[in-house]
C-alpha cells in the first residue's frame, strides 16, 4: 500500500506491528535514516537491538546471498518479542529476494523494513510494496519538516511550552538545516531546558543552534556595523579558518548592508522595515538589525554599499594584484570607522 505524506506522518508515529513490511525511499539519506530509526524503535522497543531482535542486512550482502532475508524473517530469537529484518540501501538488484520474502511472510515472522534511495514510479521494488495488501511504501521528498513533525519532536524532547517567536524561529531553522541536524538541535534544546520550568525563548534556540561559518559571519558584521575596529582581525581569522573565502565574505557583507538599507528606507521606520525582511528575522538578531539601521541611516548605508560594491568588483578583477584578504579587511575597517562617525 502506498501512503500519502499525511498518512505517512501518522504511520511513523505508530507503525502497524502486524504488517509484513515497510519500504522507505527518497533522495535524502538523513531523513530516511531518521524515519527508519523511529519505526524500528517503535516496533521492537528500546532494548530490541540489544536483545538481538533486529537483523541488519546490507543490500550488497543480500545480492550475494538471496536467502539471507528469507532466513532472517523466520529465525527464532533467544529473547521473546517482535523482530525486524532491516535491509539497508536496497536497489533493483535485490528486488526478487525481497519479493520472495514478502510472499513467504506469515504472522509472527519478523517485519521487513527496507530503505532505498530515489525510486521511479515504475520501480519493481516500489511496486512490490505498493501492491502488497499487508506492506507499505512511503516516499520522503525534499521538503522541510511540517508543523506536525516539529510538534512531535518538541513533545519527544519534553518542550511543550514554547513562545510564538521561538516557534517561528524553529520553523525557519527547520527549512535551513538538514533533518538530522534539526532533530539533534531540538534534542539539545530539550537537554538545555531540562528542569528550568521556563518557556523556550528565541535566545534559548540561538544558544543551541549549530555554530557555522554563517553564524561567525553574523558576528563579524555586528562588529563592523557597531564600529568595533579592534575586533575585526580576530573575528576575520576565525571565519577564514572555517574555509570562508574573501569573495563569499564580501557578498555576505553586501547582503547585510542591503538589508539595513531596506529597513532604514521604510516609511514606517527601521523596525517596520526589518519586520518586512524575507526570510524573517527574530530575536536578538532582529533587535540588532533595527538598532544598526537606525544608527547608520540611509545616506551612510548607501555609501557603505558603494564601498562594498567597489571591493567586490576589485576582488573579481583579473588585473587585481593586491591580496584578496587585505582588500576585504581594508573595506571592513573603513566601514567600522564610518560607523563611528555620528
Helices and strands as residue ranges (DSSP letters): H 5-13, E 21-26, H 29-44, E 54-58, H 59-64, H 68-74, E 84-90, G 92-94, H 95-104, E 111-116, H 124-130, E 135-140, H 147-156, H 164-176, H 179-193, H 202-208, H 213-225, G 229-231, H 232-241, H 246-264, H 270-275, H 283-316, H 324-340
